[in-house]
Amino acid sequence: MNSNEAEKYRREQFQAINYYRRLHGVPPLSLDFKITKDAQAWADHLAATGKFEHSKNTNYGENLAAGYPLSNINAANLWYSEISRKIFANFERSHDCYHLTQIIWKSSKKIGIGISKSAKTQMYYVVAYFDPAGNIMGTFAENVPPPL
């Protein structure tokens, strides 16, 4: 995967995530170079190992996606599609939509997005890191507003 392809994909996902945040009336995220570098390192690790697992990094909130070909992986849409499972009246019990809640988490301010392709399997791995991390129990009501 060349750097132009990765940058184009990163920009598309960044814009889509901010579009979804706008639907919920929360401020846009800024794309951060250091966080992107960290997300890229984890995406490269996933591509090298062929594993699909969360990192042990507790500095950020983390969303993952993987698939092939890259044109079939719209990570932001995939994560936001969890809205069909979100119970806005009972945030703490909506356990199967933490990707959604992370992308619209009001207190998160910055994002980094990494994308890497496995030379062995041709799978693409997408990692999004959010700072500060979301999905903090007891704070869902103030950070995850319903759509406007």
Buried (B, 14 or more C-beta within 10 A) or exposed (E): EEEEEBEEBBEBBBEBBBEBBBBBEBEBBEBBEEBBEBBBBBBBBBBEEEEEEEBEBEEBBBBBBBBEEBEEBBBBEBBBEBBEEBEEEEBEEBEEBBBBBBBBBBBBBBBBBBBBBBEEEEBBBBBBBBBEBBBBEEBBEEBBBEEE
